[in-house]
Amino acid sequence: MGKLQNFLKGLVAGAGGVAALAAFNAAVARDVPEPETGALGGEAGVFPWKHGNIFYRFAGPEDAPPLVFVHGIGAGARSFMWRRNFEPLSKEFRVYAVDLLGFGYSDKPANAPYSADLYVELLADFLREVIGRPACVVASSLSAAYVIHVADESPELINSLVLVSPTGADNLNSRPGMKGAAFYGLLHSPVLGTSFYNAVASERSIGDYARDQLFYDKRFATQRLVAHYYSVSHLPGAQYAITAFLSGYLNTDIREAFARLTQDTTLVWGRQDEANPIEQAAMLLRLNPRVRLEVFDRCRMMPQEEHSERFNSLLRDVLRARSVAQVA
């Protein structure tokens, strides 16, 4: 908490006061470019959920096995992260890519109870009401943790899982205490909270994070990618879900649920992932020996981008194996 307070004091001092910060925030909001649209292809859909409209894209034959992509959690996160996978796999499968509440082009209500439980409920409702049949679900990091809970609590909705570096075993597994609640309150301060968000979601910060954490090969951190994440991270209301994330309200413990999984489950890990190190995979394999692990070398958090052809081939194998098992 002391670091945050010092940071906020530094913002105020450096900007010459709260009024200057408010003016700076207004300038940031005014100057953010429109995000790129249509990167995935397919058709757009809207799922009217109880907390707001959920945007998704879909493509592929209606009677083909369903494949659902769920993006990770972070500033500017949305289904854009699956752009190298969505269209190639739509030739064989019915593919869906959803923007979670508070992210991308879905609604971002200020008063939504952003939490791990909210996203577990959202994903279960989306699978039940939009997909309508058992699906293979592909999810990344913290969202993979939510999908694990859905698969455990509603196994009829998911027949196979591909989980990219899921958190919730020994990383991002603790709910916030009093410090987290106080942090959350500070981040909701109209001027100081917005200033803090603009600092952590600046174009420079997003670029540095992409080069240092997302990708092993820094060439994947293109200006186009950084600009897209930056513009999406500044859509109206985008700070609300991220504020909950930074405060710890989106964390969840997956250990018990993961141990109970009976679906075909594949873990995908970048060997050089520093945000959620590969040692976490060993812990998960001990919890559930039925799960298999695919390690992508020269890769950090984004194997679906850095090694898209291998990743797509893996998904094809998972779905085809499931189809063969159903026929047998």
SVG drawing of the C-alpha trace seen along z (x, -y; Angstrom):
<svg xmlns="http://www.w3.org/2000/svg" viewBox="-30 -22 44 70">
<polyline fill="none" stroke="black" stroke-width="0.4" points="0.0,0.0 2.9,-2.4 4.2,-2.0 0.8,-2.8 0.4,-5.9 3.9,-7.1 3.1,-6.5 -0.2,-8.5 1.5,-11.3 4.2,-11.4 1.5,-11.7 -0.1,-14.6 3.2,-16.4 4.5,-15.7 1.4,-17.0 1.1,-20.0 -2.1,-19.0 -5.4,-17.1 -6.7,-19.5 -3.7,-18.9 -4.2,-15.2 -7.9,-15.5 -6.9,-17.5 -4.3,-14.9 -6.8,-12.1 -9.2,-13.9 -6.5,-14.4 -5.6,-10.6 -9.3,-9.7 -9.6,-12.2 -6.4,-11.1 -6.8,-7.3 -7.2,-5.9 -10.1,-3.7 -9.2,0.0 -8.8,2.2 -11.9,4.3 -12.4,7.5 -9.0,9.1 -10.6,12.5 -13.0,12.7 -16.3,14.6 -19.6,13.1 -20.3,11.0 -22.8,12.0 -24.1,10.6 -25.2,12.7 -27.5,10.6 -26.3,11.5 -27.7,10.3 -24.8,7.9 -24.4,6.7 -24.1,7.6 -21.3,10.1 -19.7,9.7 -18.4,12.7 -17.4,13.9 -18.2,17.2 -17.4,19.0 -17.4,22.5 -19.9,25.2 -22.9,25.2 -22.8,29.0 -19.0,29.2 -17.6,29.8 -17.6,26.6 -14.4,24.9 -14.5,21.9 -11.7,19.5 -11.5,17.5 -8.9,14.7 -6.7,14.0 -7.0,11.1 -5.0,7.9 -5.2,4.3 -6.5,4.4 -7.2,8.2 -9.9,9.5 -10.4,12.3 -7.8,10.5 -5.2,12.9 -6.6,15.8 -6.4,14.1 -3.8,16.7 -6.1,19.6 -9.7,18.6 -9.9,18.5 -7.6,21.4 -9.6,23.7 -13.0,22.5 -12.5,24.5 -13.1,27.7 -14.8,26.7 -17.5,24.3 -15.3,21.7 -16.3,19.0 -14.2,16.3 -15.8,14.4 -14.9,11.0 -15.5,11.3 -17.6,8.7 -15.4,5.6 -13.1,6.5 -13.0,5.9 -16.3,5.0 -18.5,6.4 -20.2,4.1 -18.2,2.6 -20.6,1.6 -19.1,-0.3 -21.3,1.4 -20.8,5.1 -19.5,7.4 -16.3,8.2 -14.9,11.4 -13.8,14.9 -17.3,16.1 -18.8,13.7 -16.6,15.0 -17.3,18.7 -21.0,18.0 -20.7,16.0 -18.7,18.7 -21.1,21.4 -24.1,19.4 -22.4,18.7 -21.6,22.3 -25.1,23.4 -27.1,20.7 -25.0,19.8 -23.1,23.1 -25.8,25.4 -23.7,28.6 -20.5,30.0 -17.5,28.0 -13.8,28.0 -12.7,24.9 -9.3,23.2 -8.4,20.6 -5.4,18.7 -3.9,17.9 -6.5,16.6 -9.4,17.3 -8.2,20.9 -8.7,21.0 -12.3,20.0 -12.9,22.6 -11.5,25.3 -14.2,24.4 -16.9,24.5 -15.7,27.9 -15.7,29.2 -19.1,27.7 -20.9,28.3 -19.1,31.1 -21.9,31.6 -20.9,28.2 -17.2,29.1 -15.9,32.3 -12.2,31.3 -9.9,28.6 -6.8,26.9 -5.4,24.6 -2.6,22.2 -0.5,21.6 -3.4,21.7 -3.0,19.8 -4.7,20.6 -2.4,23.4 0.3,21.4 -0.1,18.1 -3.1,15.7 -4.9,18.1 -5.6,15.9 -8.6,13.6 -7.9,10.0 -7.8,9.2 -8.1,5.7 -5.1,4.4 -6.7,5.5 -10.0,3.9 -8.2,0.6 -6.3,0.8 -9.5,1.3 -11.0,-1.7 -8.0,-3.9 -8.2,-2.7 -11.8,-3.8 -10.9,-7.4 -12.2,-9.3 -9.0,-11.3 -6.2,-9.4 -7.5,-6.0 -7.8,-6.9 -4.3,-8.4 -2.9,-5.2 -4.7,-3.2 -3.5,-5.5 0.1,-4.9 -0.1,-1.1 -2.0,-1.0 0.1,-3.5 1.3,-2.6 4.8,-2.4 3.9,-0.1 1.9,2.2 4.8,2.3 7.3,3.1 5.1,5.8 4.6,7.4 8.3,7.5 9.4,8.6 6.6,11.0 4.3,12.0 6.8,13.1 10.1,14.9 10.7,13.5 10.3,9.8 9.5,9.4 6.0,10.6 5.5,7.4 4.7,5.4 3.5,1.8 0.2,3.0 -0.3,5.3 0.7,2.7 -1.5,0.1 -4.5,2.5 -4.0,3.4 -3.6,-0.2 -6.7,-1.4 -8.9,1.4 -7.5,0.8 -8.9,-2.7 -12.4,-2.0 -15.0,-3.5 -15.2,-1.5 -12.1,0.7 -10.6,-0.2 -13.3,1.4 -12.4,5.1 -8.7,4.3 -9.1,2.5 -10.7,5.7 -7.8,7.8 -5.1,5.6 -6.8,5.7 -7.0,9.5 -10.7,9.9 -10.3,12.0 -8.0,14.6 -9.2,18.1 -7.8,21.4 -8.1,24.2 -6.4,27.0 -9.4,29.0 -11.4,28.5 -8.4,29.4 -7.8,32.6 -11.5,33.7 -11.4,33.0 -12.5,36.0 -12.5,34.3 -9.7,34.7 -7.3,32.0 -4.1,30.7 -1.9,28.1 0.1,25.9 3.1,24.1 5.9,21.8 9.2,23.1 10.4,19.5 7.2,18.2 8.3,16.0 4.9,14.7 3.6,18.2 6.7,20.5 6.5,24.0 7.1,25.4 3.4,24.7 2.7,27.4 4.4,30.0 2.2,29.2 -0.9,29.6 0.2,32.9 0.7,34.2 -2.9,33.1 -4.3,34.8 -2.1,37.5 -4.7,38.0 -3.7,34.6 -1.1,34.3 1.4,31.5 2.7,29.9 5.7,27.7 6.6,25.0 10.2,24.1 11.4,20.6 8.0,19.3 6.6,17.3 2.9,16.6 1.6,16.7 2.2,20.1 -0.9,19.6 0.9,16.7 4.6,17.6 4.0,21.1 0.5,20.8 0.9,23.7 1.9,26.2 -0.8,24.9 -3.5,25.2 -2.3,28.7 -2.6,29.6 -6.2,28.3 -7.0,30.4 -5.6,33.5 -7.6,32.9 -10.9,32.3 -10.4,35.2 -9.5,37.6 -12.7,36.5 -14.8,37.1 -13.3,40.6 -14.0,41.4 -17.6,40.3 -18.1,42.5 -16.5,45.5"/>
</svg>
